[in-house]
Amino acid sequence: MDAAVWVGIDWGHDEHQVCVLDEKRNVVLEDRMRHSPEGLRALVAKVLSFCAPERIAVAIETPRGPVVDAFVDRGVSVYALNPKQLDRFRDRHSVAGAKDDRRDAYVLATSLVTDSACFWEVRVKDARVVELRELVHLHEELRAERIALGNRLRDQLLRYYPQVLELGSVYNDVWIWKILGAAPCPGSARKLSRTRVAQILKKHRIRRLTVDEVLSILRAGALIVAPGVTAAATRYIAALLPRLQIVAEQTEACSNDMERLLDEMQEAPSEGTDMVRVEPRDVQVVRSLPGVGTHVGATLLAEASTALHERDYHALRTLAGAAPVTKATGKRSGPFALVIMRKACNERLRDAVHHWAFATLTRDAKARAHYARLRARGHSHGRALRGLADRLLAMLVAMLRQGELYDPSRRQAA
């Protein structure tokens, strides 16, 4: 790393602490800047006053955000560090565990000088990759909110109206929400007309239950509850249902946006050469794999764009949590080494790859055979899925290197 000025930035929500070192590791600037357009411009200007942008290296704990963008836009090299590693570097300067913003900024700058291999350079990504990543994050937040609202709805129904849960999932079945809107309590279920139920079932294409079966379940014997419980729970559910409906609509819209963006990335290449790009062929390769749907494909391309762009299998399996962690020390060395699941990884990517491996079991005979072999060796379901995911990632990188789509016949022949 050919740098003359080393900068450590301890970023915050309101203010950012900066420490600048010269070539001899002397502190030449310590300052605190507010998180505002003026503050960020002043921060960049002060750092650039020491030398040319290409001779400056900035260390920070996050790989994205306005602070990172402000320096990258001016041609300054920015290097990110995991906060857990920063905690270990901090112990070099204070065994007592002292911690403050000034010390963290100084530790970041000095660590970049002595241990630059532990940092990774932040690279500009294609604008569509950034948009896709935000859609993936939004989809995850909407899903979590939907589960939370569904838990509240289920808890209220268990208090006075548990027979509704026999109809299906109150988390995902929109038609059950419509039934609850028309008949929010056992008393109103007795007055619910067959025509209304038939309209709801027809609109949502429900064929596994007939009108008579739905009415029979709803009109089953009611629970004996204390006075006021039914009225209170009904009012609570009336407030929950519109929120569930809105979250469901937003989740569907988010999925449609992800699919539209993937279609665009598959058709036209991104502009610019000095960035992490996702080529149209890469999108086609990822989407051709069995078990890769819209959400899994979007997560792979958004969260692992750098590893896929560089065709780096080892970085990809580490980032996805498929690479195990070995602890070989003392009596646990050699054949007695302890091998455990990797937890230091990208959780969104790990979940997506887990679902991909599970979905592949029903679509690919080779995947089922490999999973069965791992289970026969005594591995748990989770361990076998991680082994299958590791093999799928290796296959994905090989396909990307050759630029070939998934061919089941060729896989069987191999």
C-alpha positions in Angstrom: 0.0 0.0 0.0 1.7 3.1 -1.3 0.4 5.9 1.0 1.9 9.0 2.6 -1.1 9.9 4.8 -3.1 7.5 7.0 -6.5 8.5 8.2 -8.7 6.8 10.8 -12.3 7.8 11.1 -14.5 6.7 14.0 -17.9 7.4 12.5 -21.1 8.2 14.4 -24.6 9.3 13.7 -24.1 12.9 14.7 -20.4 13.4 14.7 -17.2 11.8 13.2 -13.9 11.7 15.0 -10.9 11.8 12.6 -7.2 11.1 13.2 -4.5 11.8 10.5 -1.0 10.3 10.6 2.0 11.2 8.5 4.6 8.9 7.0 6.4 8.7 10.4 3.1 7.8 12.2 3.0 11.2 13.9 -0.4 12.6 14.6 -0.8 15.7 12.4 -4.6 16.2 12.9 -7.3 15.3 15.4 -10.7 16.8 14.9 -14.4 16.1 15.3 -16.7 16.9 12.4 -20.5 17.1 12.4 -22.5 14.7 10.2 -23.9 17.3 7.8 -23.1 18.3 4.2 -20.9 21.2 5.3 -19.2 19.0 7.9 -18.4 16.2 5.5 -17.1 18.7 2.9 -14.8 20.3 5.5 -13.6 16.8 6.6 -12.6 15.8 3.1 -11.0 19.2 2.4 -8.8 19.0 5.6 -7.6 15.5 4.7 -6.9 16.4 1.0 -4.9 19.4 2.2 -2.0 17.1 3.2 -1.3 15.5 -0.2 -2.8 14.1 -3.4 -5.8 11.8 -3.1 -3.9 8.8 -4.5 -1.4 9.0 -1.6 -4.1 8.9 1.1 -5.6 5.8 2.8 -8.7 6.0 5.0 -9.7 3.4 7.5 -13.3 3.1 8.8 -15.5 0.4 10.3 -18.3 0.5 7.7 -18.0 -0.2 3.9 -20.8 2.2 3.0 -22.4 5.5 3.9 -22.0 9.2 3.2 -18.5 9.4 4.8 -17.3 6.6 2.6 -19.0 8.0 -0.5 -17.5 11.4 0.1 -13.9 10.1 0.1 -14.4 7.6 -2.8 -15.9 10.3 -4.9 -12.7 12.3 -4.6 -10.5 9.4 -5.6 -9.3 8.5 -2.0 -8.8 4.8 -1.2 -11.0 3.7 1.7 -10.5 0.5 3.6 -13.1 -1.1 5.9 -12.5 -3.2 9.0 -14.8 -5.5 11.0 -15.7 -3.9 14.4 -14.7 -7.1 16.1 -11.1 -6.8 14.7 -11.0 -3.2 15.8 -11.7 -4.3 19.3 -8.7 -6.7 19.2 -6.5 -3.9 17.8 -7.6 -1.6 20.5 -6.1 -4.0 23.1 -2.7 -3.2 21.8 -3.0 0.3 23.1 -4.9 -0.2 26.4 -5.0 -3.5 28.3 -7.4 -1.9 30.7 -10.2 -1.8 28.1 -10.4 2.0 27.8 -12.4 3.1 24.9 -13.3 6.5 23.4 -13.7 8.0 19.9 -10.3 9.6 19.8 -8.6 6.4 20.7 -10.6 4.4 18.1 -9.8 6.8 15.3 -6.1 6.6 16.2 -6.3 2.7 16.4 -7.9 2.6 13.0 -5.1 4.7 11.5 -2.2 2.9 13.1 -3.8 -0.5 12.3 -4.0 0.4 8.6 -0.3 1.1 8.7 0.8 -2.1 10.4 -2.0 -4.6 9.4 -3.3 -3.5 6.1 -4.0 -7.1 5.1 -6.8 -7.3 7.6 -8.6 -4.5 5.8 -10.5 -4.7 2.5 -10.7 -1.9 0.0 -14.1 -0.4 -0.6 -14.9 -0.5 -4.3 -17.5 1.5 -6.1 -20.4 -0.8 -7.1 -22.8 -0.6 -10.0 -25.8 1.6 -9.1 -28.2 -1.2 -9.9 -26.4 -3.5 -7.4 -26.8 -0.8 -4.7 -30.5 -0.6 -5.6 -30.9 -4.3 -5.5 -29.2 -4.6 -2.1 -31.6 -2.0 -0.6 -34.6 -3.9 -2.1 -33.2 -7.1 -0.4 -32.9 -5.3 2.9 -36.4 -3.8 2.5 -37.9 -7.2 1.7 -36.3 -8.7 4.9 -37.7 -5.9 7.0 -41.1 -6.3 5.6 -41.0 -10.0 6.2 -40.0 -9.5 9.8 -42.8 -7.0 10.3 -45.3 -9.3 8.8 -44.3 -12.1 11.1 -44.5 -9.8 14.1 -48.0 -8.6 13.2 -49.0 -12.2 12.5 -47.8 -13.3 15.9 -50.0 -10.6 17.5 -53.0 -11.6 15.5 -52.5 -15.3 16.4 -52.2 -14.4 20.1 -55.5 -12.5 20.0 -57.3 -15.3 18.2 -56.2 -17.8 20.8 -57.9 -15.7 23.5 -61.4 -16.0 22.1 -61.6 -17.3 18.5 -59.1 -20.2 18.0 -61.1 -22.0 15.4 -60.0 -19.4 12.8 -56.5 -20.9 13.0 -57.8 -24.1 11.5 -58.5 -22.4 8.2 -54.8 -21.8 7.4 -51.9 -19.5 8.2 -52.9 -16.1 9.6 -49.4 -14.9 8.5 -49.8 -15.4 4.8 -53.4 -16.2 3.8 -54.9 -12.9 2.8 -58.4 -14.5 2.5 -58.4 -15.3 6.2 -57.9 -11.6 6.9 -61.0 -10.9 4.8 -63.0 -13.5 6.7 -62.0 -11.9 9.9 -63.0 -8.5 8.6 -66.4 -9.9 7.8 -66.8 -12.1 10.9 -64.4 -10.8 13.7 -66.0 -12.9 16.5 -68.0 -16.1 16.9 -71.2 -14.2 17.2 -70.8 -12.5 13.9 -69.8 -15.8 12.3 -73.3 -17.1 12.9 -74.7 -14.2 10.8 -72.1 -14.5 8.0 -73.8 -15.4 4.7 -72.8 -18.1 2.4 -72.7 -15.6 -0.5 -70.1 -13.5 1.3 -67.9 -16.5 2.1 -68.2 -17.8 -1.5 -67.1 -14.4 -2.9 -64.0 -14.4 -0.7 -63.1 -18.0 -1.6 -63.6 -17.3 -5.3 -61.7 -14.0 -5.4 -58.6 -15.6 -3.7 -58.9 -18.9 -5.6 -59.3 -21.1 -2.5 -60.4 -24.6 -3.5 -59.2 -26.8 -0.7 -62.1 -25.6 1.5 -65.8 -25.3 0.6 -68.2 -22.7 1.9 -69.8 -25.2 4.2 -66.5 -26.3 5.7 -65.5 -22.7 6.4 -68.8 -21.9 8.0 -68.7 -25.1 10.0 -65.3 -24.2 11.4 -66.2 -20.6 12.2 -69.5 -21.5 13.9 -67.9 -24.2 16.2 -68.5 -23.8 19.9 -67.0 -20.6 21.2 -64.7 -20.3 24.2 -66.0 -19.1 27.5 -64.2 -15.8 28.1 -64.4 -13.0 30.7 -66.7 -10.1 30.0 -65.1 -7.5 27.7 -62.4 -9.9 26.3 -64.2 -10.4 23.0 -64.9 -6.7 22.5 -61.3 -5.8 23.3 -59.7 -8.5 21.1 -62.0 -7.6 18.2 -61.0 -4.0 18.4 -57.3 -5.0 18.5 -57.7 -7.2 15.5 -59.6 -4.5 13.6 -56.5 -2.3 14.0 -54.1 -5.2 13.0 -55.8 -6.3 9.7 -55.2 -3.1 7.7 -51.5 -3.0 8.8 -51.1 -6.7 7.7 -52.7 -5.9 4.4 -50.4 -2.9 3.8 -47.3 -5.0 4.6 -48.4 -7.8 2.3 -49.0 -5.3 -0.6 -45.6 -3.7 0.0 -43.9 -7.1 0.2 -45.4 -8.1 -3.1 -44.4 -4.8 -4.7 -40.8 -5.2 -3.4 -40.6 -8.7 -4.9 -41.9 -7.3 -8.2 -39.3 -4.5 -8.1 -36.5 -7.1 -7.5 -37.6 -9.2 -10.4 -37.9 -6.1 -12.7 -34.4 -5.0 -11.7 -33.0 -8.5 -12.3 -34.6 -8.5 -15.8 -32.9 -5.1 -16.5 -29.5 -6.4 -15.3 -29.9 -9.5 -17.4 -30.6 -7.5 -20.6 -28.2 -4.6 -20.5 -24.6 -4.3 -19.1 -23.8 -1.6 -16.6 -21.9 1.5 -17.5 -18.4 2.3 -16.2 -15.2 0.2 -15.8 -13.8 1.3 -12.4 -16.5 -0.5 -10.4 -17.8 -3.8 -9.3 -20.1 -4.7 -12.1 -22.6 -7.5 -12.6 -22.5 -8.6 -16.2 -25.8 -9.7 -17.9 -24.4 -13.2 -18.4 -23.7 -13.5 -14.6 -27.4 -12.7 -13.9 -28.4 -15.3 -16.4 -26.1 -17.9 -14.9 -27.4 -17.3 -11.3 -31.0 -17.4 -12.3 -30.6 -20.6 -14.4 -29.7 -22.6 -11.3 -32.4 -24.9 -9.8 -33.9 -23.6 -6.6 -32.8 -20.0 -7.2 -35.9 -17.8 -7.2 -36.2 -14.0 -7.3 -35.2 -13.4 -3.6 -32.4 -15.9 -3.5 -31.0 -14.7 -6.8 -31.2 -11.0 -5.8 -29.5 -11.7 -2.4 -26.6 -13.5 -4.1 -26.0 -10.8 -6.6 -26.4 -8.0 -4.1 -24.6 -9.3 -1.0 -21.9 -11.2 -2.8 -21.4 -9.0 -5.9 -17.6 -8.6 -5.3 -16.9 -12.3 -4.8 -19.0 -13.2 -7.8 -17.3 -10.5 -9.9 -13.9 -11.8 -9.0 -15.0 -15.5 -9.2 -13.6 -16.0 -5.7 -15.0 -19.3 -4.4 -13.2 -19.1 -1.1 -14.4 -15.6 -0.3 -17.9 -16.6 -1.4 -18.2 -19.7 0.8 -16.7 -17.7 3.8 -19.2 -14.8 3.3 -22.1 -17.3 3.0 -21.1 -19.2 6.1 -20.6 -22.5 4.2 -16.9 -22.7 5.1 -16.5 -24.3 8.5 -14.3 -23.1 11.4 -11.6 -25.4 12.7 -10.3 -25.2 16.2 -7.1 -27.4 16.4 -5.2 -26.8 19.7 -3.9 -29.1 22.4 -5.8 -32.4 22.6 -8.1 -31.2 19.9 -5.4 -31.1 17.2 -5.0 -33.4 14.3 -7.9 -35.9 13.8 -9.5 -34.6 17.0 -9.8 -31.0 15.8 -13.1 -29.4 16.5 -15.0 -28.3 13.3 -17.9 -26.0 13.9 -20.3 -23.8 11.9 -19.1 -20.4 10.9 -21.1 -17.6 12.5 -19.0 -14.7 11.4 -20.6 -14.2 8.0 -23.2 -12.3 6.1 -26.4 -13.5 7.7 -28.7 -12.4 4.8 -26.5 -14.3 2.4 -26.3 -17.3 4.7 -30.1 -17.5 5.0 -30.5 -17.2 1.2 -27.9 -19.9 0.5 -29.6 -22.2 3.1 -33.0 -21.8 1.4 -31.4 -22.4 -2.0 -29.8 -25.6 -0.8 -33.1 -26.8 0.7 -35.1 -25.9 -2.4 -32.5 -27.8 -4.6 -33.3 -31.1 -2.8 -36.7 -31.3 -4.5 -35.3 -30.3 -8.0 -32.0 -32.0 -8.5 -31.2 -35.7 -8.1 -27.4 -35.1 -7.6 -28.2 -32.7 -4.7 -30.4 -35.2 -3.1 -27.8 -37.9 -3.4 -25.1 -35.7 -1.9 -27.4 -34.7 1.0 -28.2 -38.4 1.6 -24.5 -39.3 1.7 -23.8 -36.6 4.3 -26.8 -37.7 6.4 -25.6 -41.4 6.2 -22.2 -40.3 7.7 -24.1 -39.1 10.8 -24.2 -35.4 10.0 -27.2 -33.3 11.2 -29.7 -31.8 8.7 -28.1 -28.4 9.1 -24.6 -29.7 8.6 -25.7 -31.7 5.5 -27.4 -28.6 4.0 -24.2 -26.5 4.6 -22.2 -29.2 2.8 -24.6 -29.2 -0.1 -24.5 -25.4 -0.2 -20.7 -25.4 -0.3 -20.9 -27.7 -3.4 -23.5 -25.5 -5.0 -21.3 -22.4 -4.5 -18.4 -24.2 -6.1 -20.6 -25.1 -9.1 -21.8 -21.5 -9.4 -18.3 -20.1 -9.5 -17.2 -22.7 -12.1 -20.3 -21.8 -14.3 -19.4 -18.1 -13.9 -15.8 -18.7 -15.0 -17.0 -20.6 -18.1 -20.0 -18.3 -18.7 -22.3 -21.3 -19.1 -25.9 -21.7 -18.0 -27.0 -24.6 -15.8 -27.4 -27.8 -17.8 -28.9 -30.7 -15.9 -27.9 -33.3 -18.5 -24.3 -32.3 -18.4 -24.4 -32.4 -14.6 -25.8 -35.9 -14.6 -23.1 -37.0 -17.1 -20.4 -35.6 -14.9 
